[in-house]
C-alpha cells in the first residue's frame, strides 16, 4: 500500500471540505518499458479508494493500443496523467507524482473539481486577450519544496484560458527534456518551448507577466513572417 492510514484520512477530510464536481483522470500507461507506470496506476487506484470512487472517474489507456485517444490528447510520454472536468483543460502531469509532488496531483484534482481557477479577477481579465496557443512546461522534482506551488499556478492558468495548457514534468524521469531545456534548477517554467523561460515559484502577477511576454513575442514573430 502506497498511502498509509493517516494519509488516507487526511485525503478524505480534504476532499469532503473542498471537492465540488466529479473529475475524470485519464492515465496513459503501459506495462512494458516504463519503470513508474505500475506505481502510478496503484497510486491513483488508492487515491480513488480513499476519497470515494464517485468523485474520481478513472480511465486507463495504453498509447500503443489506444492510439486514437493518445493522439487526441497529445500524449507522447508515459506515464501521463490527464485531469479533466467537464472538458479537457490541458492539464497534464508527466511522471510519477510521488513525494512532495503528490500534493500537486491532489490540488490539481481539487481545483478542477471547482471548475474555476484560483486567480484574481484582474488576472482572468488579462487572459481574455490571449488568442493563440500557450504551452506551459513546469519542470519539477519530487523533493522540491517550491515546485508544487509553481505547478498549481500553471494549472490555474490552464483552467482560466482555453488557449493555455499546462504540463508538469518530472525532470528526473524525463532527462532528455531536462537537458534540452537546460534544467539545472527547479521549478523551471518553459513557455512555448523556449519563447520565454524562468525559474522559481513566482507570484501570480509575475507568472502572468511571463505569459503575456511570451504571447507578445509569438504574435510579433507571426506578424513578421507574413
Residue pairs with C-beta under 8 A, 6 or more apart in sequence:
1 46
2 39
2 42
2 43
2 46
3 11
3 43
3 46
3 47
3 50
7 50
8 46
8 49
8 50
11 47
11 50
11 51
11 106
12 50
12 51
12 52
14 106
14 110
15 51
15 52
15 55
15 110
18 110
18 113
18 114
19 51
19 55
19 109
19 110
19 113
20 113
20 114
20 115
21 85
21 86
21 113
21 114
21 115
22 54
22 55
22 56
22 57
22 113
23 55
23 56
23 57
23 83
23 84
23 85
23 109
23 112
23 113
24 56
24 57
24 58
24 59
24 83
24 84
24 85
25 44
25 56
25 57
25 58
25 59
25 81
25 82
25 83
25 84
25 109
26 59
26 61
26 69
26 73
26 81
26 82
26 84
27 40
27 41
27 44
27 58
27 59
27 60
27 61
27 79
27 80
27 81
27 82
28 61
28 62
28 63
28 66
28 70
28 73
28 75
28 78
28 79
28 80
28 81
28 82
29 37
29 38
29 40
29 41
29 60
29 61
29 62
29 78
29 79
30 37
30 62
30 63
30 64
30 78
31 37
31 38
34 78
34 79
36 79
36 95
36 96
36 173
37 78
37 79
39 96
39 98
40 79
40 81
40 96
40 97
41 60
43 96
43 97
43 98
43 102
44 56
44 58
44 81
45 58
47 56
47 105
47 106
48 55
48 56
48 58
55 113
56 109
61 69
61 70
63 70
63 75
63 78
73 80
73 82
73 88
77 94
77 174
79 94
79 95
79 96
80 92
80 93
80 94
81 92
81 93
81 94
81 97
81 105
82 88
82 91
82 92
83 89
83 91
83 92
83 93
83 105
83 108
83 109
83 112
83 155
84 91
84 112
85 112
85 113
85 115
86 115
89 112
89 158
89 159
89 165
90 158
90 164
90 165
90 166
91 108
91 112
91 155
91 158
91 159
91 165
91 166
92 165
92 166
92 167
92 168
93 101
93 104
93 105
93 108
93 167
93 168
94 167
94 168
94 169
94 170
94 173
94 174
95 101
95 168
95 169
95 170
95 172
95 173
95 174
96 142
96 170
96 173
97 104
97 105
97 142
98 142
99 142
99 143
100 142
100 143
100 144
100 145
100 147
100 148
101 140
101 141
101 142
101 147
101 148
101 151
101 168
101 170
103 148
104 140
104 147
104 148
104 151
104 152
104 168
107 148
107 152
107 155
108 151
108 152
108 155
111 117
111 118
111 152
111 155
111 156
111 159
112 155
112 159
115 159
116 159
117 124
117 156
117 157
117 159
117 160
118 152
118 156
119 156
119 157
119 160
119 204
120 204
123 160
123 204
123 205
123 208
124 160
126 208
126 212
127 157
127 160
127 161
127 164
127 208
127 211
128 161
129 215
130 161
130 163
130 164
130 211
130 215
131 163
132 163
132 215
132 218
132 219
132 222
133 163
133 164
133 165
133 192
134 161
134 163
134 164
134 165
134 191
134 192
134 211
134 214
134 215
134 218
135 164
135 165
135 167
135 191
135 192
135 193
136 154
136 157
136 158
136 164
136 165
136 166
136 167
136 189
136 190
136 191
136 211
137 167
137 169
137 177
137 181
137 189
137 190
137 191
137 193
138 147
138 150
138 151
138 154
138 166
138 167
138 168
138 169
138 187
138 188
138 189
139 169
139 171
139 177
139 178
139 181
139 183
139 186
139 187
139 188
139 189
139 190
140 147
140 148
140 150
140 151
140 168
140 169
140 170
140 171
140 186
140 187
141 147
141 170
141 171
141 172
141 186
142 170
142 172
144 186
144 187
146 186
146 187
146 200
146 201
147 186
147 187
147 201
149 187
149 201
150 187
150 189
150 200
150 201
150 202
151 166
151 168
151 187
153 201
153 202
153 204
153 207
154 166
154 168
154 189
154 207
155 166
155 168
157 164
157 166
157 207
157 208
157 211
158 164
158 165
158 166
164 211
169 177
171 177
171 178
171 183
171 186
171 188
172 178
177 183
181 188
181 190
181 193
181 194
181 197
185 199
186 199
187 199
187 200
187 201
188 197
188 198
188 199
189 197
189 198
189 199
189 202
189 207
189 210
190 197
191 197
191 210
191 211
191 214
192 214
192 218
195 214
195 217
195 218
196 210
196 211
196 213
196 214
196 217
198 210
202 210
